[in-house]
Amino acid sequence: MNSVQQIFEASVYIALGLLCLSFVLTVVRVIRGPTLPDRVLALDMLVAVAIGFIAVIGIKTGYSLYVDIAIALGLVGFLATVAFARFILERGQASANTKDAANNATEGNQ
């Protein structure tokens, strides 16, 4: 085994180690929160870490099919993030409308 091969193997294992560390830290953020947008952002980060894992494994094995899988996962992750953001936005508007209605009702009683 030549030195280029050793450097390649070492860099793959370093990349996988860093991805594992980021995965664990991101899972902690998903669990601890503290708010829903923090959790949505952490879930988006989990998708990015998964794409990183797929890319490193694809480079290690030499299969180009992994690139297609990573692209598809990126698209699905993007759509999920947009859906979560829309949910959070509508939830915030609904709670603001409820507060406004409650304030109007209390002002009307006075």
DRENDO-1510 file (C-alpha; in Angstrom, 1 decimal, always signed):
<recs>
REC; n; res; u; v; w
REC; 1; MET; +0.0; +0.0; +0.0 .
REC; 2; ASN; +1.5; +3.3; -1.0 .
REC; 3; SER; +1.3; +6.6; +0.9 .
REC; 4; VAL; -1.4; +8.1; -1.2 .
REC; 5; GLN; -3.7; +5.1; -0.4 .
REC; 6; GLN; -2.9; +5.5; +3.3 .
REC; 7; ILE; -3.7; +9.2; +3.2 .
REC; 8; PHE; -7.0; +8.4; +1.4 .
REC; 9; GLU; -8.0; +5.8; +4.0 .
REC; 10; ALA; -7.0; +8.0; +6.9 .
REC; 11; SER; -9.0; +10.9; +5.4 .
REC; 12; VAL; -12.1; +8.7; +4.9 .
REC; 13; TYR; -12.0; +7.5; +8.5 .
REC; 14; ILE; -11.4; +11.1; +9.8 .
REC; 15; ALA; -14.4; +12.3; +7.8 .
REC; 16; LEU; -16.6; +9.5; +9.1 .
REC; 17; GLY; -15.5; +10.3; +12.7 .
REC; 18; LEU; -16.3; +13.9; +12.3 .
REC; 19; LEU; -19.7; +13.1; +10.7 .
REC; 20; CYS; -20.4; +10.7; +13.7 .
REC; 21; LEU; -19.6; +13.5; +16.1 .
REC; 22; SER; -21.8; +16.0; +14.3 .
REC; 23; PHE; -24.6; +13.4; +14.2 .
REC; 24; VAL; -24.5; +12.9; +17.9 .
REC; 25; LEU; -24.4; +16.6; +18.7 .
REC; 26; THR; -27.3; +17.2; +16.3 .
REC; 27; VAL; -29.4; +14.5; +17.9 .
REC; 28; VAL; -28.8; +16.1; +21.2 .
REC; 29; ARG; -30.1; +19.4; +19.8 .
REC; 30; VAL; -33.2; +17.6; +18.4 .
REC; 31; ILE; -33.9; +16.2; +21.8 .
REC; 32; ARG; -33.1; +19.2; +24.0 .
REC; 33; GLY; -34.7; +21.9; +21.7 .
REC; 34; PRO; -35.6; +24.2; +23.4 .
REC; 35; THR; -38.0; +25.5; +20.7 .
REC; 36; LEU; -39.6; +24.0; +17.7 .
REC; 37; PRO; -37.6; +26.0; +15.2 .
REC; 38; ASP; -34.4; +24.7; +16.8 .
REC; 39; ARG; -35.6; +21.2; +16.4 .
REC; 40; VAL; -36.5; +21.8; +12.7 .
REC; 41; LEU; -33.1; +23.2; +12.1 .
REC; 42; ALA; -31.5; +20.2; +13.8 .
REC; 43; LEU; -33.5; +17.8; +11.6 .
REC; 44; ASP; -32.3; +19.7; +8.5 .
REC; 45; MET; -28.8; +19.3; +9.8 .
REC; 46; LEU; -29.4; +15.6; +10.2 .
REC; 47; VAL; -30.3; +15.4; +6.5 .
REC; 48; ALA; -27.0; +17.3; +5.7 .
REC; 49; VAL; -25.0; +14.8; +7.9 .
REC; 50; ALA; -26.7; +11.9; +6.2 .
REC; 51; ILE; -25.8; +13.3; +2.8 .
REC; 52; GLY; -22.2; +13.6; +4.1 .
REC; 53; PHE; -22.2; +10.0; +5.1 .
REC; 54; ILE; -23.5; +8.9; +1.7 .
REC; 55; ALA; -20.9; +11.0; +0.0 .
REC; 56; VAL; -18.0; +9.6; +2.0 .
REC; 57; ILE; -19.2; +6.1; +1.5 .
REC; 58; GLY; -19.6; +6.7; -2.2 .
REC; 59; ILE; -16.1; +8.1; -2.4 .
REC; 60; LYS; -14.7; +5.1; -0.5 .
REC; 61; THR; -16.5; +2.5; -2.5 .
REC; 62; GLY; -16.2; +4.3; -5.9 .
REC; 63; TYR; -19.9; +3.8; -6.8 .
REC; 64; SER; -21.4; +6.8; -8.5 .
REC; 65; LEU; -25.0; +5.6; -7.6 .
REC; 66; TYR; -24.5; +7.1; -4.1 .
REC; 67; VAL; -24.3; +10.6; -5.6 .
REC; 68; ASP; -27.8; +10.1; -7.0 .
REC; 69; ILE; -29.1; +8.9; -3.6 .
REC; 70; ALA; -27.5; +11.9; -1.9 .
REC; 71; ILE; -29.1; +14.3; -4.4 .
REC; 72; ALA; -32.5; +12.7; -3.9 .
REC; 73; LEU; -32.1; +12.9; -0.1 .
REC; 74; GLY; -31.2; +16.6; -0.4 .
REC; 75; LEU; -34.3; +17.3; -2.3 .
REC; 76; VAL; -36.5; +15.4; +0.1 .
REC; 77; GLY; -34.8; +17.2; +3.0 .
REC; 78; PHE; -35.3; +20.6; +1.4 .
REC; 79; LEU; -39.0; +19.9; +0.9 .
REC; 80; ALA; -39.4; +18.7; +4.5 .
REC; 81; THR; -37.7; +21.8; +5.8 .
REC; 82; VAL; -40.0; +24.0; +3.7 .
REC; 83; ALA; -43.0; +22.1; +5.0 .
REC; 84; PHE; -41.9; +22.5; +8.6 .
REC; 85; ALA; -41.2; +26.2; +8.2 .
REC; 86; ARG; -44.6; +26.7; +6.7 .
REC; 87; PHE; -46.2; +24.8; +9.6 .
REC; 88; ILE; -44.3; +26.9; +12.1 .
REC; 89; LEU; -45.3; +30.1; +10.3 .
REC; 90; GLU; -49.0; +29.2; +10.2 .
REC; 91; ARG; -48.9; +28.1; +13.8 .
REC; 92; GLY; -47.4; +31.4; +14.8 .
REC; 93; GLN; -50.1; +33.3; +12.9 .
REC; 94; ALA; -52.9; +31.2; +14.4 .
REC; 95; SER; -51.6; +31.8; +17.9 .
REC; 96; ALA; -51.3; +35.6; +17.1 .
REC; 97; ASN; -54.9; +35.7; +15.8 .
REC; 98; THR; -56.1; +33.9; +18.9 .
REC; 99; LYS; -54.3; +36.4; +21.2 .
REC; 100; ASP; -55.7; +39.3; +19.2 .
REC; 101; ALA; -59.2; +37.8; +19.4 .
REC; 102; ALA; -58.8; +37.3; +23.2 .
REC; 103; ASN; -57.5; +40.9; +23.6 .
REC; 104; ASN; -60.5; +42.3; +21.5 .
REC; 105; ALA; -62.9; +40.3; +23.6 .
REC; 106; THR; -61.5; +41.6; +26.9 .
REC; 107; GLU; -61.5; +45.2; +25.6 .
REC; 108; GLY; -65.1; +44.8; +24.5 .
REC; 109; ASN; -66.1; +43.6; +28.0 .
REC; 110; GLN; -64.7; +46.7; +29.6 .
</recs>
